[in-house]
Amino acid sequence: MTKKITIAIDGFSSTGKSTLAKQLAKHLGYIYVDTGAMYRAVAFFAMQNNLISSDSFNKVELVNQLKDIILEFKFNTDLGFAEMYLNGDNVEKAIRTIEVSGFVSKVAEVSEVRAKLVEQQQEMGKNKAIVMDGRDIGTVVFPDAELKVFMTASASTRAQRRYDELLQKGDVVTYEEVLKNVEERDYIDTHREDSPLVMASDAVEIDNSYLNREEQFQAVLDLVNNIIKED
């Protein structure tokens, strides 16, 4: 019987963590969990309920309403991956906008939000055979994961990728505002008090500034196969 492991993928925004995680999960037959989608959904909830804006953030009320937030992943057979549902509604597309991106790191700073989502994430991964990506998967959610990957790339490279992606979706944005968003999220993610973005001491760092998707996938798949073959 093939050894089942936990794969934790952390890193900066727009480094392709989710793309890699989906590829690995599909190839290995593992469960894939996009933790970023969970934080985006909470940020979207805060936006919908007027709890956060460009000049205010009612953290206390968001914490009070956490009990009313139900997050679920439902597999879409046509797309081949699970989509994010918030209180029964499919919000997969709604949470991927530049507006949500502007608030998600601020929402993720709230300790009570992190505690609620980390608990759910750990429950999802209790049986292993899971690929999870985010900011604190290898350091907080699964510190004992058999494989930890930390992904990085230059801010300009990541902004260009994100900009191209948004344009393809029909969003009206400028490269400059996308770059600003990437840099702001980097600062917040690495400087927050609760579970800041750091590379785990036993993680493998992958700078994909000059790697295509297939090269990146193969590099990490080799790491997975080495671990699986150890036993």
C-alpha positions as CSV (number, residue, x, y, z in Angstrom):
1,M,0.0,0.0,0.0
2,T,1.4,3.4,-1.0
3,K,2.4,5.6,1.9
4,K,-0.1,8.6,2.4
5,I,1.5,11.9,3.4
6,T,0.5,15.5,4.1
7,I,1.9,18.1,1.7
8,A,2.0,21.7,3.0
9,I,2.6,24.5,0.5
10,D,3.2,28.0,1.8
11,G,4.5,31.1,0.2
12,F,3.8,34.6,-0.9
13,S,0.7,35.7,-2.8
14,S,0.5,34.9,-6.5
15,T,3.3,32.4,-6.5
16,G,1.1,29.7,-8.0
17,K,0.6,27.7,-4.8
18,S,-3.0,26.8,-5.7
19,T,-2.1,25.7,-9.2
20,L,0.7,23.5,-7.9
21,A,-1.4,22.1,-5.1
22,K,-4.3,21.2,-7.6
23,Q,-1.8,19.5,-9.9
24,L,-0.3,17.4,-7.1
25,A,-3.7,16.5,-5.6
26,K,-5.0,15.4,-9.0
27,H,-1.9,13.3,-9.8
28,L,-1.7,11.7,-6.4
29,G,-5.5,11.2,-5.9
30,Y,-5.2,13.4,-2.8
31,I,-7.7,15.9,-1.3
32,Y,-6.9,19.5,-2.1
33,V,-7.7,22.4,0.2
34,D,-7.2,26.1,-0.8
35,T,-7.0,27.8,2.6
36,G,-6.6,31.2,0.9
37,A,-10.2,30.7,-0.4
38,M,-11.3,30.3,3.2
39,Y,-9.8,33.6,4.3
40,R,-11.1,35.3,1.1
41,A,-14.6,34.0,1.9
42,V,-14.4,35.5,5.4
43,A,-13.2,38.8,3.9
44,F,-16.0,38.7,1.4
45,F,-18.5,38.1,4.3
46,A,-17.0,41.2,6.0
47,M,-17.4,43.3,2.9
48,Q,-21.0,42.1,2.3
49,N,-21.9,43.0,5.9
50,N,-20.2,46.4,5.9
51,L,-17.6,45.4,8.4
52,I,-14.6,46.4,6.4
53,S,-13.8,49.2,3.9
54,S,-10.8,51.2,2.7
55,D,-10.9,53.3,5.8
56,S,-12.5,51.1,8.6
57,F,-12.5,47.6,9.9
58,N,-14.9,46.5,12.7
59,K,-12.9,43.5,14.0
60,V,-15.0,43.1,17.1
61,E,-18.2,42.7,15.1
62,L,-16.6,40.3,12.7
63,V,-15.4,38.1,15.6
64,N,-19.0,38.3,17.0
65,Q,-20.4,37.1,13.7
66,L,-17.9,34.3,13.1
67,K,-20.4,31.8,14.4
68,D,-22.7,32.7,11.5
69,I,-20.0,31.9,8.9
70,I,-20.3,28.4,7.4
71,L,-17.5,27.5,4.9
72,E,-17.7,24.5,2.7
73,F,-15.7,23.1,-0.3
74,K,-17.9,21.4,-2.9
75,F,-16.4,19.4,-5.7
76,N,-17.2,20.6,-9.2
77,T,-16.9,17.7,-11.6
78,D,-16.8,19.9,-14.6
79,L,-13.9,22.0,-13.3
80,G,-12.1,19.1,-11.6
81,F,-11.7,20.9,-8.3
82,A,-13.7,22.0,-5.2
83,E,-15.3,25.4,-5.1
84,M,-15.7,27.7,-2.1
85,Y,-19.2,28.0,-0.6
86,L,-20.1,30.7,2.0
87,N,-23.3,30.0,3.9
88,G,-24.6,27.8,1.1
89,D,-23.7,30.2,-1.8
90,N,-21.0,29.5,-4.4
91,V,-18.6,32.4,-4.0
92,E,-15.7,31.0,-5.9
93,K,-15.7,33.8,-8.5
94,A,-16.7,36.6,-6.2
95,I,-13.8,36.0,-3.8
96,R,-11.1,36.2,-6.5
97,T,-11.5,40.0,-7.2
98,I,-8.9,42.6,-6.6
99,E,-11.3,44.2,-4.0
100,V,-11.3,41.0,-1.9
101,S,-7.5,40.7,-2.4
102,G,-7.2,44.2,-0.9
103,F,-8.9,43.1,2.4
104,V,-8.0,39.4,2.8
105,S,-4.6,39.9,4.6
106,K,-6.2,42.3,7.1
107,V,-8.9,39.8,7.9
108,A,-6.3,37.0,8.2
109,E,-4.5,39.1,10.9
110,V,-7.4,38.6,13.3
111,S,-6.5,35.8,15.7
112,E,-10.0,34.6,16.2
113,V,-10.5,34.2,12.5
114,R,-7.2,32.2,12.2
115,A,-8.2,30.0,15.2
116,K,-11.5,29.1,13.6
117,L,-10.1,28.3,10.2
118,V,-7.0,26.5,11.5
119,E,-9.2,24.2,13.5
120,Q,-11.3,23.4,10.4
121,Q,-8.1,22.8,8.3
122,Q,-6.6,20.4,10.8
123,E,-9.8,18.4,10.9
124,M,-9.8,18.2,7.1
125,G,-6.2,16.8,7.2
126,K,-6.5,14.3,10.0
127,N,-6.4,11.3,7.6
128,K,-3.4,12.6,5.6
129,A,-3.5,12.2,1.7
130,I,-4.0,15.9,1.5
131,V,-2.4,18.9,-0.2
132,M,-3.0,22.2,1.5
133,D,-1.7,25.6,0.5
134,G,-1.7,28.9,2.4
135,R,0.6,31.0,4.6
136,D,1.0,29.0,7.8
137,I,0.3,25.4,6.7
138,G,3.8,24.1,7.5
139,T,4.4,26.2,10.5
140,V,1.0,26.1,12.3
141,V,-1.6,23.9,10.7
142,F,0.5,20.9,9.9
143,P,3.9,21.4,11.6
144,D,4.5,17.6,11.3
145,A,3.8,17.4,7.5
146,E,6.0,15.0,5.7
147,L,6.7,17.6,2.9
148,K,6.7,21.3,3.3
149,V,7.3,23.6,0.3
150,F,7.8,27.3,0.5
151,M,7.2,29.2,-2.8
152,T,8.5,32.6,-3.7
153,A,9.1,34.8,-6.7
154,S,9.9,38.5,-7.2
155,A,7.0,40.9,-6.5
156,S,7.1,42.2,-10.1
157,T,6.8,38.7,-11.5
158,R,3.9,37.8,-9.2
159,A,2.1,41.1,-10.0
160,Q,2.4,40.5,-13.7
161,R,1.0,37.0,-13.4
162,R,-1.9,38.2,-11.3
163,Y,-2.5,41.1,-13.6
164,D,-2.7,38.8,-16.6
165,E,-5.0,36.5,-14.7
166,L,-7.4,39.3,-13.8
167,L,-7.4,40.7,-17.4
168,Q,-8.4,37.2,-18.7
169,K,-11.3,37.2,-16.3
170,G,-12.4,40.6,-17.6
171,D,-11.5,42.7,-14.6
172,V,-10.6,46.3,-15.2
173,V,-7.3,46.8,-13.3
174,T,-3.9,48.4,-13.9
175,Y,-0.6,46.7,-13.4
176,E,0.4,49.4,-10.9
177,E,-2.5,48.7,-8.6
178,V,-2.0,45.0,-8.7
179,L,1.7,45.4,-7.8
180,K,0.7,47.7,-4.9
181,N,-1.7,45.1,-3.7
182,V,1.0,42.3,-3.9
183,E,3.5,44.4,-2.0
184,E,0.9,45.4,0.7
185,R,-0.1,41.8,1.2
186,D,3.5,40.7,1.5
187,Y,4.1,43.3,4.2
188,I,1.0,42.4,6.2
189,D,1.5,38.7,5.8
190,T,5.1,38.8,7.0
191,H,4.6,41.4,9.8
192,R,1.4,40.2,11.5
193,E,1.7,39.1,15.2
194,D,-0.3,35.9,14.8
195,S,1.2,33.2,12.5
196,P,3.2,35.5,10.2
197,L,4.4,34.2,6.9
198,V,7.7,32.5,7.4
199,M,9.4,29.6,5.9
200,A,9.5,26.5,8.1
201,S,13.0,25.4,9.0
202,D,12.5,22.0,7.3
203,A,10.7,23.4,4.2
204,V,12.1,23.2,0.7
205,E,12.2,26.7,-0.9
206,I,11.2,27.0,-4.6
207,D,11.7,30.3,-6.4
208,N,9.6,29.9,-9.5
209,S,10.4,33.3,-11.1
210,Y,11.8,31.5,-14.1
211,L,10.0,28.1,-13.9
212,N,7.0,27.2,-15.9
213,R,4.1,25.2,-14.4
214,E,5.3,21.9,-15.6
215,E,8.9,22.4,-14.4
216,Q,7.6,23.5,-11.0
217,F,5.2,20.5,-10.8
218,Q,7.9,18.0,-11.7
219,A,10.4,19.4,-9.1
220,V,7.9,19.0,-6.3
221,L,6.6,15.7,-7.5
222,D,10.2,14.4,-7.3
223,L,10.3,15.5,-3.7
224,V,7.0,13.7,-3.0
225,N,8.2,10.5,-4.7
226,N,11.4,10.5,-2.7
227,I,9.4,10.6,0.6
228,I,6.9,8.0,-0.5
229,K,9.7,5.6,-1.5
230,E,11.5,6.0,1.8
231,D,9.4,3.3,3.6
